[in-house]
Amino acid sequence: MGQPVSVGIVGFRGYSGADLVRILSRHPHVQPVLLEHREDTGDGPKLKKPSPLRRAPCHPDSVVSEGLKAVFLATQPEVSMDLSASMLRAGAKVVDLSGAFRLGTAERYKKWYKAEHTQAELLADAVYGLPEFCRERISGAHLVSNPGCYPTAANLAIRPLIEAGVADRAAGIICDAKSGTSGAGRKPNARTGFCEVTENFSAYGVLNHRHVPEVLQISGLEEREFSFTAQLLPVDRGILETVYFRSSTLKSPEELLAIYEAAYATEPFIRLHELGSFPDLRGVARTNFCDIGVAFDAATGRGVVISAIDNLVKGAAGQAIQNMNLILGFAETDGLL
């Protein structure tokens, strides 16, 4: 396809940003440019010293001077809000990895993120970037809101059940979610420090986790139908979610598996396990795959769906590149397989 196009990365020192650098450095059609947004020491994780990659100021002028076709914002929501409008005006498409534009309205953002939204006028233009369900809208988007890591694994597990109409929604759906500590970001804090995490296991955000509304808006569930609990594993990366549901219409585990086979028959990044086999974190580490396994007991109507992803790849950087491929017209799998 000719010369590689240039794309910018803001927040390349963080965990998700470092994985953006790692994956984009092997992309056949892209040349990453590191956009310096803040003073910091060192190049951050996984960057060689000195890094051979181009660097430029994090400024709209760099979109023109560096010929940036897209900019990734691996930043906190408030930073993404500050930068997104100016990058868009300068002519770059934006893939935002924060939660700034995921919830559709300023009111919903304030409810779940406990802060005011400073770029509410952009919310109507932002496209939620879960390709398996939003591919057509993503392809024509200028601003893509990359999904959260927990909602990615949850929606890929739950939405086929809702679309097939086999889950007893009145009985509720439970999502028991466990994540590695990198999901909290690189900035040190007391909850994710080594002494707090090692030899430990803890729940957080109980009944009010900010990723819940993302699951609801894509799965089609109501809040009263869905229970979600996030838990912190003493590992560096990975998410494993166990979804529990009831069904009075399913007749067998084979019928349940067939629902997922039909839903994901053409999806390059969804891998289904055979009955009796289930995903684990090691199987998805540093990949853009979501692995799914199912089980069902016809006698009791109890069903289980287990979904595993790498929170920094399919849950962040890899999915962001999947979205970039779509908005720039590359093959969706470029750089990811």
Protein Blocks (a to p, Z undefined) as FASTA:
>chain_A
ZZadddddehklbmklmmmmmmmmmpckbccddddfbdcedjbehiacddfbdcddddfk
lmmmnopabdcddddfklmmmmmmmmmmnopacddfbfklmnopaklmmmmnopacfblm
lmmmpccfbfklmmmmmmmpcbdcdddfklmmmmmmmmmmmmnopacfknopaddddddf
klnojbdcfklgmklmgopacdehehiafklmmmmmmnopafklpccdddddfbfbdcdd
ddddddfkbgbfklmmmmmmmmmmmgmkbccddehiacdfklmgoiabdcddddddfkno
pacddddddfklmmmmmmmmmmmmmmnopafkgokZZ
